[in-house]
């Protein structure tokens, strides 16, 4: 499980304030094993990092989606143990996408508060190109579930064109997977009552989303290892 030793600069009070919860809630999640323990610093003061904050925000998002504590514990237990803050933010974005569209109108100040950083004009333009925000001036329409993911992409060393092309690839493959899974599940539930079908759909959606995301992350890491390994061999073979 990620311990958040990187950038461990938040006290428990600061962590709770950043996540919008109480200190009691943070401690409760810790006793349940949903949050890893803090890094103990001088004077035995616990410090938390970005991974702690990202995990806490994921747990809160799961709760907002109506999941029980037991269901949240099962979800967190199935997460790969080596997820960093970016991985957890990606999971949170997927979780937020389960809910009906929740685009909200916010001011520039609120947009930056939700993003957790100052945003330049170029940053806002890139977020708009990714479909994360709309509008301009002092009022924006933003999907909170996608904002953190979009903000994370601002620091990725890829061109805007590459990011948008990657988005198209992911959307197309996601639609294909959704169609094939829908056909598979339809065959399983064709004789069941409508209420049973809806219940099964509500239960399967988070499980399928988590499975797809985890499988993708592992596959991408394997592809990168193979690519980097091949590049290293080519470099080594050069005179």
Helices and strands as residue ranges (DSSP letters): H 12-19, H 23-31, E 39-40, G 42-44, E 46-47, H 50-64, H 69-77, H 85-96, E 103-107, H 108-115, H 121-129, E 133-136, E 139-143, H 144-154, H 160-189, H 194-237
